[in-house]
Amino acid sequence: MAHPPTLVIKWASTRADAPDVSLATPLRRGAALALLVLLLAPAGRAEAEDAATARERATAAAQRVRDLTAQLDTADAALAQTVSQVGQQVSGFLLDDEARVAAEQAAALAADRSAASARALYLSGGQAGLLSSLLESGDVSELSARAEAVQQVLSSARATADDAAARAKVAADVAARSQRQTDAAVVTAAQIALRVDQAQALVEAAQATLDGLSARARTLTEAEDAARALAQARARMAAAQTQALSRVRAQAPPAVYFDLYHAAARTCRGMDWTLLAAVGQVESGHGRNSAVSSAGAVGPMQFMPRTFAAYAVDGDHDGRLDPWAPADAVYTAARYLCSGGAGSPSGVQAALLRYNHAQWYVDLVLAVQTQLRAGP
């Protein structure tokens, strides 16, 4: 929790230096006394005015701080909600996409079975076989029963395939809608920095209001209460962000990325593969949402082109350095993080902050990594 700075109190001097007055004659003494009265009287009034002004300013500052802390609570709630939504949207998209893949596999299996039934009928002679059976036996009822049975088998297979295809389409639509929502979440994530700046500006404005008070005003009850209120608002902000991070959910990466994270992490001594996986989820949902960001970052690990060029690794050994290629992106991310100190536990936070210059990003990645380490 951040604490307000210690208030150093300096009292203004009330000493009035009298001029060198000779008392040789009553006239000069009287003149000197008159001058002394003139000098002292305004000083006493100024001192009284300073005390009144100090209280007035402390009261106004306290009201200003109350207004700012109320705005800070609102800004903090919006920030916490945004952080929470980013994690939920990414995780939700992963679940929806997994459902889409499962539905497509089920549809493909049903289609294969339907085709197999048709092939079996064809190999058994198909309609020609049925006609031959009719000519041989002369039993129309038997032939009709056979035809009806075959038709039922084919109809059932087709219905199953059609149902599976319909389910796959619904799952694909859900995944596509989730993809669009995740795209929106990425944009929202880019706005987190703005929300942080807004909250920080409110904190700084409130602190500046208190710092602008005179030494005397700072000791008044109103100012001290305002300082405590600001400290409490800062504490609430930290607590709300911590709670938002607790709602983030990690998902195991797809097989291709799972292998890439493990292999790339081994190129940096001491790096945990879950760190790369956490970055991969936060940046693009493990490559599922690697659109160009508003800042110009590209690919599954969201590199700025200039940064990628400086640290690029040909992870798939195809002779090209491509930030959109999963292997190149993941291996380059490992190299970049490693150069920032991610090979040791003490250097992870600094490396992540170098990857994305925002503390919320560091906290989000570490929250995802913690869950990945814990496993399902």
C-alpha positions in Angstrom: 0.0 0.0 0.0 1.3 3.4 -0.8 1.6 5.9 2.0 1.3 9.6 1.7 4.6 11.5 2.2 5.5 12.6 5.7 4.4 16.2 6.3 7.4 18.3 7.4 6.0 21.1 9.4 7.9 24.4 9.5 6.4 27.2 11.6 6.8 30.7 10.3 8.7 33.1 12.6 6.7 35.6 14.6 9.7 37.6 15.7 9.7 41.3 14.9 13.1 43.0 15.1 12.8 46.6 16.6 15.1 49.3 15.1 18.0 50.7 17.0 16.2 53.4 19.1 18.0 56.0 21.2 16.0 57.1 24.3 17.9 60.3 24.8 14.8 62.5 24.6 11.1 61.7 25.3 10.3 62.9 21.8 12.5 60.4 20.2 11.3 57.7 22.6 7.7 58.5 21.8 8.4 58.4 18.1 10.1 55.0 18.6 7.2 53.6 20.5 4.7 54.9 17.9 6.7 53.2 15.2 6.9 50.0 17.2 3.1 49.9 17.5 2.7 50.5 13.8 5.1 47.6 13.1 3.5 45.2 15.5 -0.1 45.8 14.9 -0.2 44.7 11.2 1.9 41.7 12.0 -0.6 40.5 14.6 -3.5 40.9 12.1 -1.5 39.0 9.4 -0.9 36.1 11.8 -4.6 35.9 12.6 -5.4 36.0 8.8 -2.9 33.2 8.1 -4.6 30.9 10.6 -8.0 31.6 9.2 -6.8 31.2 5.7 -5.0 28.0 6.6 -8.2 26.5 7.9 -10.2 27.7 4.9 -7.6 26.1 2.5 -7.4 22.9 4.4 -11.2 22.6 4.3 -11.3 23.3 0.6 -8.5 20.8 0.0 -10.3 18.1 2.0 -13.4 18.6 -0.2 -11.3 18.4 -3.3 -9.6 15.2 -2.1 -13.0 13.7 -1.3 -14.2 14.5 -4.8 -11.1 13.0 -6.4 -11.1 9.8 -4.3 -14.8 9.3 -5.3 -13.7 9.6 -9.0 -10.8 7.3 -8.2 -13.2 4.6 -6.9 -15.2 4.8 -10.1 -12.1 4.7 -12.3 -10.6 1.8 -10.3 -13.8 -0.2 -10.7 -13.7 0.3 -14.5 -10.0 -0.7 -14.5 -10.6 -3.9 -12.5 -13.6 -4.9 -14.6 -11.5 -4.4 -17.8 -8.6 -6.5 -16.4 -11.1 -9.2 -15.4 -12.9 -9.2 -18.8 -9.6 -9.6 -20.7 -8.8 -12.8 -18.9 -12.4 -14.1 -19.2 -12.7 -13.3 -22.9 -9.4 -15.0 -23.8 -10.3 -18.0 -21.7 -13.8 -18.1 -23.0 -12.6 -18.0 -26.6 -10.3 -20.9 -25.9 -13.2 -23.0 -24.5 -15.5 -22.1 -27.5 -12.8 -22.9 -30.0 -12.2 -26.2 -28.3 -15.9 -27.0 -28.6 -15.8 -26.0 -32.3 -12.9 -28.4 -33.0 -14.7 -31.2 -31.1 -18.0 -30.6 -33.0 -16.2 -30.5 -36.4 -14.5 -33.8 -35.5 -17.9 -35.3 -34.6 -19.4 -34.1 -37.9 -16.5 -35.5 -39.9 -16.9 -38.9 -38.1 -20.7 -38.9 -38.8 -20.1 -38.0 -42.4 -17.6 -40.8 -42.7 -20.1 -43.3 -41.3 -22.8 -42.1 -43.6 -20.5 -42.5 -46.6 -19.5 -46.0 -45.3 -23.1 -47.1 -45.2 -23.6 -45.9 -48.8 -20.4 -47.7 -49.9 -21.6 -50.9 -48.2 -24.9 -50.7 -50.0 -23.1 -50.1 -53.3 -20.7 -53.1 -52.7 -23.7 -55.3 -51.9 -25.1 -54.5 -55.3 -27.2 -51.4 -54.6 -30.5 -51.1 -56.5 -29.2 -53.5 -59.1 -28.7 -56.0 -56.4 -32.2 -55.5 -55.1 -33.6 -55.9 -58.6 -31.6 -59.1 -59.1 -32.9 -60.4 -55.8 -36.4 -59.6 -57.0 -36.0 -61.4 -60.3 -34.5 -64.4 -58.6 -37.0 -64.8 -55.8 -40.2 -63.3 -57.2 -41.1 -62.2 -53.6 -42.1 -58.6 -53.9 -42.9 -58.3 -50.2 -39.4 -59.5 -49.2 -37.8 -57.1 -51.7 -39.9 -54.2 -50.3 -38.9 -55.0 -46.8 -35.3 -55.1 -47.8 -35.5 -51.8 -49.6 -37.3 -50.2 -46.7 -34.6 -51.5 -44.3 -31.8 -50.2 -46.5 -33.5 -46.8 -46.8 -33.9 -46.6 -43.1 -30.2 -47.3 -42.6 -29.2 -44.7 -45.1 -31.7 -42.2 -43.8 -30.5 -42.7 -40.2 -26.9 -42.3 -41.3 -27.7 -39.1 -43.2 -29.7 -37.7 -40.3 -26.9 -38.4 -37.9 -24.5 -36.7 -40.3 -26.8 -33.8 -40.9 -27.3 -33.3 -37.1 -23.6 -33.4 -36.5 -23.0 -30.9 -39.3 -25.6 -28.6 -37.8 -24.0 -28.9 -34.4 -20.6 -28.1 -35.9 -22.1 -25.0 -37.6 -23.5 -23.8 -34.3 -20.2 -24.4 -32.6 -18.4 -22.6 -35.4 -20.8 -19.6 -35.1 -20.2 -19.5 -31.3 -16.5 -19.7 -31.8 -16.6 -16.9 -34.4 -18.7 -14.7 -32.1 -16.3 -15.5 -29.3 -13.4 -14.6 -31.7 -15.0 -11.2 -32.3 -15.5 -10.7 -28.6 -11.9 -11.6 -28.0 -10.9 -9.1 -30.7 -12.8 -6.5 -28.7 -11.2 -7.6 -25.5 -7.8 -7.1 -27.0 -8.8 -3.6 -27.9 -10.0 -3.2 -24.4 -6.7 -4.5 -23.1 -5.0 -1.8 -25.1 -7.1 0.7 -23.2 -6.0 -0.6 -19.8 -3.0 1.7 -20.0 -5.3 4.6 -20.5 -7.5 3.6 -17.5 -4.4 3.2 -15.4 -3.3 6.7 -16.4 -6.7 8.1 -15.5 -6.6 6.5 -12.1 -3.0 7.6 -11.5 -3.8 11.1 -12.6 -6.6 11.3 -9.9 -4.2 10.0 -7.2 -1.5 12.5 -8.2 -4.1 15.4 -8.3 -5.3 14.5 -4.8 -1.7 14.3 -3.5 -0.8 17.6 -5.2 -3.7 19.2 -3.5 -2.4 18.1 -0.1 1.2 19.0 -0.9 0.1 22.4 -1.9 -1.1 23.3 1.6 1.0 25.4 3.9 2.8 23.7 6.7 0.2 25.0 9.2 -2.7 23.9 7.1 -1.3 20.4 6.8 -1.5 19.9 10.6 -5.2 20.7 10.7 -7.7 17.9 11.2 -9.3 18.5 7.8 -6.0 18.0 6.0 -5.0 15.0 8.1 -8.4 13.3 7.5 -8.0 13.9 3.7 -4.6 12.3 3.7 -6.0 9.2 5.4 -8.9 9.1 2.9 -6.4 9.2 0.0 -4.4 6.4 1.6 -7.5 4.3 2.0 -8.5 4.9 -1.6 -5.1 3.7 -2.8 -5.6 0.6 -0.7 -9.0 0.0 -2.2 -7.5 0.4 -5.7 -4.9 -2.3 -5.0 -7.4 -4.7 -3.5 -9.8 -4.3 -6.5 -7.1 -5.0 -9.0 -6.0 -8.1 -7.0 -9.6 -9.4 -6.9 -9.9 -8.8 -10.7 -6.7 -10.9 -11.3 -8.2 -13.7 -9.2 -10.9 -14.1 -11.8 -8.5 -14.7 -14.7 -8.5 -18.3 -16.0 -5.7 -20.0 -17.9 -6.3 -22.7 -20.5 -3.8 -25.4 -21.7 -2.4 -24.4 -25.1 -3.1 -26.4 -28.2 -0.7 -29.2 -29.0 1.3 -27.3 -31.5 1.9 -24.3 -29.2 2.4 -26.6 -26.2 5.4 -28.2 -28.0 6.7 -24.8 -29.1 6.6 -23.3 -25.7 8.5 -26.3 -24.2 11.1 -26.3 -27.0 11.6 -22.6 -27.1 11.9 -22.3 -23.3 14.8 -24.8 -23.4 16.8 -22.3 -25.4 17.0 -20.0 -22.3 18.5 -21.6 -19.3 16.2 -21.3 -16.3 13.1 -20.3 -18.2 9.9 -22.0 -17.4 7.8 -23.0 -20.4 4.7 -21.7 -18.5 6.0 -18.2 -18.8 6.0 -18.4 -22.6 2.6 -20.0 -22.5 1.2 -17.3 -20.3 2.5 -14.6 -22.6 1.1 -16.5 -25.5 -2.4 -16.7 -24.0 -2.5 -13.0 -22.9 -1.1 -11.8 -26.3 -3.2 -13.8 -28.7 -4.9 -16.8 -27.1 -2.1 -19.1 -28.3 -2.3 -17.8 -31.8 -6.0 -17.8 -32.2 -6.3 -14.0 -32.2 -3.1 -12.6 -33.7 -4.5 -9.5 -35.4 -2.4 -6.4 -35.8 -2.9 -4.4 -32.6 -3.7 -0.7 -32.5 0.0 0.0 -31.6 1.2 -2.1 -34.7 2.2 -5.3 -32.9 1.8 -8.4 -35.1 1.7 -12.2 -34.9 0.8 -14.7 -32.1 3.3 -13.1 -29.7 2.4 -9.5 -30.7 5.9 -8.2 -31.6 6.5 -4.7 -32.8 8.2 -5.2 -36.2 11.4 -3.4 -35.2 11.7 -5.4 -32.0 11.1 -8.7 -33.9 13.8 -7.8 -36.5 16.3 -7.2 -33.7 15.7 -10.6 -31.9 14.2 -12.8 -34.7 14.8 -16.5 -34.6 14.0 -18.9 -37.4 12.1 -21.3 -35.2 10.8 -23.5 -38.0 14.0 -23.5 -40.0 12.4 -22.5 -43.3 14.9 -19.8 -44.1 12.5 -17.0 -43.3 12.0 -14.7 -40.3 8.3 -14.3 -40.0 6.5 -12.8 -36.9 3.3 -14.4 -38.0 4.8 -17.9 -38.1 4.1 -19.6 -34.7 7.6 -21.2 -34.3 9.4 -18.0 -35.3 7.2 -15.9 -32.9 7.6 -18.2 -29.9 11.3 -18.7 -30.3 11.8 -15.0 -30.7 9.7 -14.3 -27.6 11.9 -16.7 -25.7 15.0 -15.0 -26.9 13.7 -11.5 -26.1 12.4 -12.4 -22.7 15.7 -14.2 -21.9 17.7 -11.1 -22.8 15.6 -9.2 -20.3 16.4 -11.6 -17.5 13.5 -14.1 -17.6 16.0 -17.0 -17.2 16.0 -16.4 -13.4 13.0 -15.9 -11.1 14.3 -12.6 -10.0 14.3 -11.2 -13.5 10.9 -12.3 -14.7 9.0 -9.2 -13.7 11.5 -6.9 -15.3 11.5 -9.0 -18.5 7.7 -8.9 -18.7 7.7 -5.2 -18.1 10.1 -4.8 -20.9 7.8 -6.9 -23.1 4.9 -4.7 -22.4 5.4 -1.5 -20.4 2.4 -1.8 -18.0 2.2 -3.3 -14.6 -1.3 -4.7 -15.2 0.2 -6.8 -18.0 2.9 -8.2 -15.8 0.3 -9.1 -13.1 -2.0 -10.7 -15.7 0.7 -12.8 -17.2 1.9 -14.0 -13.8 -1.6 -14.8 -12.8 -2.0 -17.0 -15.9 1.4 -18.6 -15.3 0.5 -19.5 -11.8 -2.6 -21.4 -12.9 -0.7 -23.1 -15.7 1.9 -24.3 -13.2 -0.9 -25.6 -10.9 -2.3 -27.7 -13.8 -6.0 -28.6 -14.5 
